[in-house]
Amino acid sequence: MASEAHGAEQGGLEFHPMDQFLVKPLFGGDHIGLFTITNVTLWMALAGIAVVAMMVVGTRRRAIIPSRGQSIGELAYGFIYKMVEDVAGKDAVKFFPYIMTLFMFIVMANFLGLLPMSFTTTSHFAVTIGLALLVFVTVTVVGFVKNGAAFLGLFWVSSAPLALRPILAIIEVISYFVRPVSHSIRLAGNVMAGHAVIKVFAGFAAIAVVSPVSIVAITAMYGLEVLVAFIQAYVFTILTCVYLKDALHPSH
């Protein structure tokens, strides 16, 4: 408090870019329990509602001349369907509903997080790790159910020299179990970094001398964040397809 007061007396600028990522309860004081409704749960629910609104409500008429909502829904459907088929193979199409839902939720959460006064749920590792673990468990179960013990062939590089195969097998096992970590950090880290940079530029906008430069920087960074919101959802989804391909076809 003393340092903040001293900064105010000196005309200093006080802002905390990471405060926008704090989890806050919406009701009942500051305590967060197991069933507490927070800003995270609120915006996750809004992302789910947005997905339903676009993919169910927006396409319910199925007109020959599609509306804007139907056009976007059909474009997203075709885009993800082709991704699953091209990356993971035709036998992976049965997992299309799960992958489509995953992509739409992430992209909606990312775009909703760009609204003023909103909260970006995909900036929290608890959310992205949960999504990544679901993918990891699903892929692992599918791999063993479909291939049995042959799924372990994913870790045995038969094309390498025999002396190197045990070492490579250890490396492959480690990299396999690191997948959910890298899968989740990539999404949360990119989203969090962009929002933090925008908040820093917004803090400098209060200084008259650098305000025009700061506003231009915010505009440019916001445009980049719109692109990142889609790209990170795409990357998360295509990696899911790659992992699914390994589960369905585990041979090197």
C-alpha positions in Angstrom: 0.0 0.0 0.0 2.8 2.4 0.9 4.6 1.7 -2.4 1.3 2.3 -4.3 0.7 5.6 -2.5 4.3 6.7 -3.2 3.9 5.8 -6.9 0.6 7.9 -7.0 2.4 10.9 -5.3 5.2 10.7 -7.9 2.6 10.5 -10.8 3.7 6.9 -11.6 1.6 4.4 -13.5 0.4 1.3 -11.6 -1.1 -1.6 -13.6 -0.9 -5.3 -13.3 -1.2 -7.2 -16.6 -1.8 -10.5 -14.9 -4.7 -9.4 -12.8 -7.1 -10.1 -15.8 -6.4 -13.9 -15.3 -7.5 -14.0 -11.6 -10.2 -16.5 -10.8 -13.0 -14.6 -8.9 -16.2 -16.0 -7.5 -19.4 -14.3 -8.8 -21.4 -14.8 -5.6 -20.8 -15.4 -1.9 -17.7 -13.4 -1.1 -14.1 -14.3 -1.9 -14.1 -18.0 -0.9 -13.8 -20.4 -3.8 -15.2 -23.9 -3.1 -15.8 -27.0 -5.2 -19.1 -25.8 -6.5 -18.5 -22.0 -6.5 -19.5 -20.3 -9.7 -16.6 -18.2 -10.9 -15.8 -16.0 -13.9 -14.1 -19.1 -15.4 -17.2 -21.3 -15.2 -19.4 -18.4 -16.4 -17.4 -17.9 -19.6 -17.0 -21.6 -20.2 -20.7 -21.9 -20.1 -21.1 -19.0 -22.5 -18.7 -20.6 -24.8 -20.8 -23.8 -24.7 -23.9 -21.8 -25.4 -22.3 -20.0 -28.3 -21.4 -23.4 -29.9 -24.9 -24.6 -29.5 -26.3 -21.3 -30.9 -24.1 -21.6 -34.0 -24.2 -25.3 -34.7 -27.8 -26.2 -33.6 -29.9 -23.0 -33.7 -28.0 -21.4 -36.6 -28.4 -24.4 -38.9 -31.8 -25.7 -37.9 -33.6 -24.4 -41.0 -31.1 -26.0 -43.5 -32.1 -23.7 -46.3 -30.9 -24.2 -49.8 -29.7 -20.6 -49.7 -27.9 -20.6 -46.3 -28.0 -17.8 -43.8 -24.8 -16.4 -42.4 -25.1 -18.7 -39.4 -25.7 -21.7 -41.5 -22.8 -20.8 -43.8 -20.3 -20.5 -40.9 -21.6 -23.7 -39.4 -21.3 -25.7 -42.7 -17.8 -24.2 -43.3 -16.6 -25.2 -39.8 -18.1 -28.7 -40.3 -16.5 -29.3 -43.7 -13.1 -27.8 -42.5 -12.8 -30.1 -39.4 -14.2 -33.2 -41.2 -11.6 -32.9 -43.9 -8.9 -32.3 -41.3 -9.9 -35.5 -39.5 -10.1 -37.5 -42.7 -6.8 -36.2 -44.1 -4.7 -36.4 -41.0 -6.0 -39.4 -39.0 -7.5 -41.4 -41.9 -11.0 -42.4 -42.8 -11.3 -44.8 -39.9 -11.0 -41.8 -37.6 -14.2 -40.2 -38.9 -16.2 -41.8 -36.2 -14.3 -39.5 -33.7 -15.3 -36.5 -35.7 -18.1 -35.3 -33.3 -15.7 -35.2 -30.4 -13.0 -33.4 -32.4 -15.5 -31.0 -33.9 -16.9 -30.2 -30.4 -13.3 -29.7 -29.1 -12.4 -27.2 -31.9 -15.7 -25.3 -31.6 -15.4 -24.9 -27.9 -11.8 -23.7 -28.0 -12.3 -21.3 -30.8 -15.5 -19.8 -29.2 -13.7 -19.5 -25.8 -10.8 -17.7 -27.6 -13.0 -15.3 -29.4 -15.3 -14.5 -26.4 -12.1 -13.7 -24.5 -11.4 -10.9 -26.9 -14.6 -9.1 -25.9 -14.1 -6.1 -23.5 -14.6 -7.0 -19.8 -14.7 -10.7 -20.7 -12.6 -13.6 -19.3 -10.5 -15.9 -21.5 -11.0 -19.4 -20.1 -8.3 -20.9 -22.4 -5.7 -18.7 -20.7 -5.9 -20.9 -17.6 -3.8 -24.1 -17.5 -6.5 -25.8 -15.4 -8.8 -25.6 -18.4 -6.3 -26.5 -21.1 -4.7 -29.3 -19.1 -8.2 -30.7 -18.6 -8.8 -30.6 -22.4 -5.4 -32.1 -23.1 -5.8 -34.9 -20.6 -9.2 -35.9 -22.1 -7.5 -36.2 -25.5 -4.6 -38.1 -24.0 -6.8 -40.6 -22.1 -9.1 -41.0 -25.1 -6.3 -41.6 -27.5 -4.5 -44.1 -25.2 -7.7 -46.1 -24.5 -8.5 -46.2 -28.2 -5.0 -47.3 -29.0 -5.1 -50.3 -26.6 -8.7 -51.2 -27.4 -8.1 -51.3 -31.2 -4.6 -52.7 -31.2 -4.1 -54.4 -27.9 -0.4 -55.0 -27.0 0.5 -54.0 -30.6 -0.1 -50.4 -29.5 3.2 -50.5 -27.7 4.8 -50.7 -31.1 4.4 -47.0 -31.2 7.4 -46.8 -28.9 9.5 -49.3 -30.7 11.3 -47.7 -33.7 11.9 -50.8 -35.8 13.6 -48.8 -38.6 16.5 -47.8 -36.3 19.6 -49.9 -35.6 18.9 -52.6 -33.0 21.4 -51.2 -30.5 19.6 -47.8 -30.5 16.0 -49.1 -30.2 15.9 -49.4 -26.4 17.2 -45.9 -26.0 14.8 -44.6 -28.6 12.0 -46.5 -26.9 12.7 -44.7 -23.6 12.7 -41.3 -25.5 9.4 -42.2 -27.2 7.7 -43.1 -23.9 8.8 -39.9 -22.3 7.7 -37.8 -25.2 4.3 -39.6 -25.2 3.6 -38.8 -21.6 4.8 -35.2 -22.1 2.1 -34.7 -24.8 -0.6 -33.4 -22.5 1.8 -30.9 -21.0 3.0 -29.4 -24.3 -0.6 -29.7 -25.8 -2.0 -27.6 -23.0 0.9 -25.1 -22.4 0.9 -24.2 -26.1 -2.7 -23.1 -26.1 -2.8 -21.4 -22.7 0.7 -19.8 -23.1 -0.1 -18.1 -26.4 -3.5 -16.8 -25.3 -2.2 -15.5 -22.0 0.9 -13.8 -23.6 -1.2 -11.9 -26.1 -3.7 -10.7 -23.5 -0.9 -9.6 -21.2 0.9 -7.6 -23.9 -2.4 -5.8 -24.8 -2.9 -4.9 -21.1 0.7 -3.5 -20.9 0.1 -1.3 -24.0 -3.2 -0.2 -22.5 -1.4 0.9 -19.4 0.9 3.1 -21.4 -2.1 4.6 -23.2 -2.7 6.7 -20.1 0.6 8.6 -20.7 -0.1 11.4 -23.1 3.3 11.4 -24.7 3.2 7.8 -25.8 -0.6 7.4 -26.1 -0.9 7.5 -29.9 1.9 4.9 -30.3 0.2 2.7 -27.6 -3.2 2.9 -29.3 -1.6 1.8 -32.6 0.2 -1.0 -30.9 -3.0 -2.2 -29.1 -4.9 -2.2 -32.5 -2.2 -4.2 -34.2 -1.9 -6.6 -31.3 -5.7 -7.1 -31.1 -5.7 -7.9 -34.8 -2.9 -10.5 -34.2 -4.9 -11.9 -31.3 -7.9 -12.5 -33.5 -5.6 -14.5 -35.8 -4.1 -16.4 -32.8 -7.5 -17.2 -31.4 -8.2 -19.3 -34.6 -4.7 -20.6 -35.1 -4.4 -22.0 -31.6 -7.7 -23.8 -31.8 -6.6 -25.2 -35.2 -3.2 -26.3 -33.8 -4.8 -28.0 -30.7 -7.3 -29.8 -33.0 -4.8 -30.9 -35.6 -2.5 -32.3 -32.9 -5.4 -34.2 -31.5 -5.8 -35.7 -35.0 -2.1 -36.6 -35.1 -2.3 -38.3 -31.8 -5.5 -40.2 -32.9 -3.6 -41.4 -36.0 -0.9 -42.8 -33.8 -3.5 -44.6 -31.7 -5.2 -46.1 -34.8 -2.0 -46.9 -36.7 0.8 -47.3 -34.1 3.5 -48.7 -36.4 6.7 -46.7 -37.1 
